[in-house]
Structures are given as structure tokens and as C-alpha cells.
Amino acid sequence: MRHEQWGWALVTGASGGIGREFARLLAKEGWALILVGRSGERLAETKALLKGPRAAEALVIVADLSAPCAADRLFADLGARGIEVEILVNNAGAGLSGPAVDLDPAAVEAMLSLNVLALTSLCALFGRAMRARGRGAILNVGSFAGLKPTPYFAAYAASKAYVRSYSLALRAELASSGVVVSCLLPGYVRTAFDGAAGITSLSYLAFSARNSLPPEVVARAGLRLIASGRASAIVGARNRLAAFLMAPLSGGAAARLMKPILDRLLNTSPRRTS
């Protein structure tokens, strides 16, 4: 995006973690921010951190994007205000861990609604408006986990595989329109993800902490990806190496390889049936 086009940038999941860093960095560059998340208090904290020529204009919109038609309501709300979104950062997401058949179906449905349905709707709604104007950028935050099937994160990893696949297809469709679509693939990040995903294993939490990146590093990588116009980027040298080493493996082989490792990290013992 050219800086002379400074306008409005929308960041979902802006109440903390990577989303907060995206908002902070975009405001510093000169963009006016639309901060979307479920906690008004935490969004207000994000707004208070913003510094830049348009920081004071930041809008706080409290919304649960996993709710039916939430994306449509958000789009309509901004349209009624006469706001045109130049950059859409689909950062909001949720995770769940545990044996797939033991997870609460309602929790899985809510996660998929946020990670898949809301992201798809936001891309379609704002992407259509961007296409009509002949410019815009969409950054979808996927995950390293979406590169291969991941035991004990089965639905989460599958939802992030969808994000990557959808982003690449949408990018191809909009290639000649002036709208650039990119997908960021971070690995472990120092956020509240592990706790929110229900992970309690000290071994896993220690492993995650050792291998995690600061959210600011991930957000900076995302903005570099937007600026470069490239299709996707894996964040972190370790993650890029791991992706390179695992690339030759089929999905099934990768899942079988990872399962005993995750069994140890998550302290998962085999279940017996009688």
C-alpha cells in the first residue's frame, strides 16, 4: 500500500496479542484504525496505546465475530459511517486442544465460525468494496499449524489450512483488480493462546515459551508481507526450517510423526475401551 493512500485499516482481534501490535504499528505509520474485538475494556486499552497522526480517530467496535451475521453487521455499520477500509487484517482467531472426539462440539463450532466463516465473510464483503475501488490489501492470519494435520489440534489446524487455501485462491481471483491478498503463517507466539485453547500441560507450556516469538515481531512480519505484495510468509527461522523439513511428508505421515511428540508434551495417555 502506498502511504499517500493512508486511510482506514481494520484489525480484528485487536484487544491484545498480535492484533494489538498490528494496530499499534499501523497507527504509527499513519493509518486510522478500526479496532474490533469482544472486550470493550481491552480495546480501549489498545486505543490508548496508539500513537500517530490519526491515532485519535481510532474507532472501537465491540463484536463477537463468531456470532451469526456479525461480519455483515460490521460491514453495514462502517458503510453507514461512510468509512472505506483500505487494509483488512483478519487476525481474530481461536484455538482448541485435546483429543478431537472429546472436545465440546459447541466450542468447536464457535471456533470454526470465527476462524473460517467470519474470515470468509469479511474477505468477501470488504474485498468486493476494494475491488470496486481498484485498490486494497487483505492480510489473513493463518498458522504454521495449518501446513500439516496436527493431532490434538485437529480442528484448529484444519481451520488454518482453510485460511491458507482460501487466501491463495482469493488472491488469484483478485490479482488483476488492484487488491492484494496475503496470508501470514506464525508459529508459537507469546500471547494468551495456550491458556485460551485449554492447554494445561507444563511440558507443553514450557516448550511453547521456549519457541515463541514476541507478538510485535509477528505483526511487523505481517506488515512487511503487505508492503511486499507477496502471497504468504512463515514467521521465524525455526518455523521456516521445520516447514522445509516436513514439506516432503504427506499429511498422514506428518500427523503420525507428530503424535508421539505431542503425546509427551501434552501428557496424553492412550485411552482404552472395553
ZAMARGU-4260 file (C-alpha; in steps of 0.2 Angstrom, whole numbers, plus 5000, padded with zeros to 4 digits):
<rodrens>
0) 5000/5000/5000 | 5006/5017/4995 | 5007/5029/5010 | 4998/5043/5001 | 4983/5031/5002
5) 4983/5032/5021 | 4965/5029/5026 | 4956/5016/5037 | 4964/5000/5042 | 4953/4987/5051
10) 4960/4975/5063 | 4950/4961/5071 | 4956/4953/5087 | 4963/4970/5092 | 4961/4968/5110
15) 4978/4960/5113 | 4992/4950/5107 | 4996/4951/5088 | 4981/4961/5084 | 4986/4975/5097
20) 5003/4975/5089 | 4996/4977/5071 | 4985/4991/5077 | 5000/5000/5086 | 5011/4998/5071
25) 4998/5004/5058 | 4994/5019/5068 | 5012/5024/5069 | 5013/5023/5050 | 4998/5035/5049
30) 4983/5024/5047 | 4966/5027/5056 | 4961/5011/5065 | 4945/5002/5067 | 4948/4990/5082
35) 4937/4975/5083 | 4936/4963/5097 | 4924/4956/5111 | 4931/4966/5125 | 4927/4985/5125
40) 4939/4987/5140 | 4954/4979/5132 | 4950/4988/5115 | 4950/5004/5124 | 4967/4999/5131
45) 4973/4996/5114 | 4967/5013/5108 | 4976/5022/5122 | 4992/5014/5116 | 4991/5021/5098
50) 5002/5035/5093 | 5002/5043/5076 | 4994/5057/5066 | 4977/5048/5065 | 4978/5039/5082
55) 4964/5049/5090 | 4952/5044/5076 | 4953/5026/5081 | 4936/5018/5082 | 4932/5004/5095
60) 4919/4992/5089 | 4914/4978/5101 | 4908/4962/5092 | 4909/4944/5093 | 4913/4939/5076
65) 4909/4921/5079 | 4890/4926/5080 | 4879/4923/5065 | 4879/4938/5053 | 4892/4948/5064
70) 4903/4951/5049 | 4888/4958/5039 | 4883/4969/5054 | 4901/4976/5055 | 4902/4980/5036
75) 4885/4988/5037 | 4890/4999/5052 | 4906/5005/5044 | 4896/5008/5027 | 4883/5019/5037
80) 4898/5029/5044 | 4905/5032/5026 | 4921/5023/5031 | 4931/5014/5017 | 4943/5001/5023
85) 4959/5001/5014 | 4968/4987/5024 | 4959/4972/5032 | 4969/4962/5044 | 4959/4946/5049
90) 4968/4942/5065 | 4954/4936/5076 | 4955/4918/5079 | 4953/4905/5092 | 4961/4888/5096
95) 4956/4872/5105 | 4967/4857/5110 | 4963/4839/5115 | 4958/4823/5108 | 4946/4828/5094
100) 4932/4816/5099 | 4932/4823/5117 | 4930/4842/5113 | 4914/4850/5116 | 4905/4851/5099
105) 4898/4869/5103 | 4916/4875/5107 | 4922/4868/5091 | 4908/4876/5081 | 4911/4893/5089
110) 4930/4891/5084 | 4926/4886/5066 | 4913/4900/5065 | 4927/4913/5070 | 4942/4905/5061
115) 4933/4901/5045 | 4916/4908/5042 | 4919/4926/5049 | 4935/4927/5040 | 4927/4922/5024
120) 4913/4934/5025 | 4924/4948/5030 | 4935/4945/5015 | 4920/4944/5003 | 4912/4960/5010
125) 4927/4971/5011 | 4936/4963/4996 | 4921/4967/4985 | 4922/4985/4990 | 4940/4986/4987
130) 4939/4978/4970 | 4926/4991/4965 | 4938/5005/4971 | 4953/4996/4962 | 4964/4995/4977
135) 4966/4987/4994 | 4975/4974/5005 | 4969/4959/5014 | 4980/4951/5027 | 4974/4934/5034
140) 4982/4927/5049 | 4984/4909/5047 | 4996/4897/5056 | 5011/4886/5054 | 4999/4873/5061
145) 4989/4874/5045 | 5003/4867/5035 | 5000/4849/5041 | 4987/4839/5050 | 4991/4841/5069
150) 4985/4828/5082 | 4976/4836/5097 | 4974/4852/5087 | 4964/4843/5073 | 4950/4856/5070
155) 4961/4871/5074 | 4975/4866/5061 | 4961/4861/5049 | 4953/4879/5050 | 4970/4887/5047
160) 4973/4876/5032 | 4957/4883/5026 | 4963/4900/5029 | 4979/4897/5019 | 4970/4889/5004
165) 4956/4902/5004 | 4968/4916/5004 | 4978/4909/4990 | 4963/4906/4979 | 4956/4923/4983
170) 4972/4931/4979 | 4972/4923/4962 | 4954/4929/4959 | 4958/4947/4963 | 4976/4948/4955
175) 4971/4960/4941 | 4959/4971/4952 | 4972/4981/4962 | 4968/4971/4978 | 4982/4961/4986
180) 4978/4946/4997 | 4991/4938/5008 | 4992/4925/5022 | 5004/4926/5037 | 5009/4910/5045
185) 5016/4912/5063 | 5021/4898/5074 | 5021/4900/5093 | 5018/4917/5099 | 5019/4925/5116
190) 5000/4928/5118 | 4986/4920/5128 | 4983/4907/5115 | 4989/4892/5125 | 4978/4896/5140
195) 4963/4900/5129 | 4965/4884/5120 | 4964/4874/5136 | 4982/4868/5137 | 4987/4865/5155
200) 5002/4853/5152 | 5018/4861/5160 | 5029/4852/5147 | 5019/4859/5133 | 5018/4877/5140
205) 5037/4877/5143 | 5040/4871/5125 | 5029/4884/5119 | 5038/4898/5129 | 5055/4892/5123
210) 5049/4893/5104 | 5038/4908/5104 | 5040/4924/5096 | 5035/4941/5103 | 5019/4947/5095
215) 5027/4963/5089 | 5039/4953/5078 | 5024/4943/5070 | 5015/4959/5067 | 5030/4968/5059
220) 5032/4952/5048 | 5014/4954/5043 | 5016/4972/5038 | 5031/4968/5028 | 5021/4955/5019
225) 5008/4968/5015 | 5021/4980/5008 | 5029/4967/4998 | 5013/4961/4990 | 5019/4943/4992
230) 5007/4928/4994 | 5012/4921/5011 | 5026/4921/5023 | 5031/4909/5038 | 5037/4919/5053
235) 5053/4914/5062 | 5068/4905/5056 | 5064/4889/5066 | 5047/4888/5058 | 5054/4890/5041
240) 5066/4876/5044 | 5053/4865/5051 | 5042/4868/5036 | 5056/4864/5024 | 5060/4848/5033
245) 5042/4842/5034 | 5037/4848/5016 | 5041/4831/5008 | 5030/4822/5021 | 5012/4818/5016
250) 4998/4824/5028 | 4996/4807/5036 | 5015/4804/5038 | 5017/4821/5046 | 5002/4818/5058
255) 5009/4801/5063 | 5026/4808/5066 | 5020/4822/5077 | 5008/4812/5088 | 5021/4804/5099
260) 5029/4820/5101 | 5013/4829/5106 | 5009/4814/5117 | 5024/4818/5128 | 5022/4836/5128
265) 5003/4836/5132 | 5005/4821/5144 | 4992/4812/5134 | 4990/4794/5138 | 4981/4781/5126
270) 4963/4778/5130 | 4957/4760/5132 | 4940/4754/5128 | 4932/4738/5134
</rodrens>
